Amino acid sequence: MRVRDELGELFADAEFAEAFGARGRPGCSPGQLALVTVLQFAESLTDRAAAHRVRYGMDLKIRARSGAG
């Protein structure tokens, strides 16, 4: 289950539009970054541990879509 599925969009990207420039390579969704920060705090994770969780979660999604084991 995903947080978004249960609660809807908590942090809309438009709320952060002024904080991000229009030039350069697009980054991650500001709303997703805010959600990761909130979940990091809620689970008392270090920055490194939170980054690992995000990478690991993405890794599982990619494997599931590709059918690799």
C-alpha positions in Angstrom: 0.0 0.0 0.0 1.3 3.5 -0.8 0.8 6.5 1.4 -0.7 8.4 -1.6 -3.3 5.6 -2.1 -4.5 5.9 1.4 -4.2 9.6 2.1 -4.2 11.2 -1.3 -1.7 13.9 -2.3 -0.3 15.4 0.9 2.1 17.9 -0.6 1.3 19.3 -4.0 4.3 20.3 -6.2 2.6 23.7 -6.8 3.1 24.5 -3.1 6.9 24.5 -3.7 7.0 26.1 -7.1 8.6 29.4 -5.9 11.5 27.4 -4.3 12.6 25.8 -7.5 14.0 27.4 -10.6 12.7 26.9 -14.1 16.2 26.3 -15.6 18.4 23.3 -15.5 17.6 19.6 -15.2 14.3 18.8 -13.5 14.8 17.3 -10.1 12.6 15.0 -8.0 9.1 16.0 -7.2 9.2 18.5 -4.4 6.0 16.9 -2.9 7.7 13.5 -2.8 10.8 15.0 -1.2 8.6 16.6 1.5 6.8 13.3 2.1 10.1 11.4 2.5 11.3 14.0 5.0 8.1 13.6 7.1 8.4 9.8 7.0 12.1 10.0 7.8 11.2 12.0 10.9 8.3 9.7 11.9 10.6 6.7 11.7 13.6 8.4 13.3 15.8 7.6 10.3 19.1 9.2 9.5 19.5 10.8 6.1 21.5 7.8 4.9 18.9 5.3 6.1 16.1 7.3 4.5 18.0 7.4 1.2 18.6 3.7 1.4 14.9 3.1 2.0 14.0 5.2 -1.0 16.5 3.5 -3.3 15.5 0.0 -2.0 11.8 0.8 -2.6 12.5 2.0 -6.1 14.7 -1.1 -6.8 11.8 -3.4 -5.8 9.4 -1.5 -8.0 11.7 -1.8 -11.0 12.3 -5.5 -10.4 8.6 -6.2 -10.0 7.8 -4.4 -13.3 10.5 -6.1 -15.2 9.7 -9.6 -13.8 13.3 -10.0 -12.6 13.9 -11.8 -9.3 
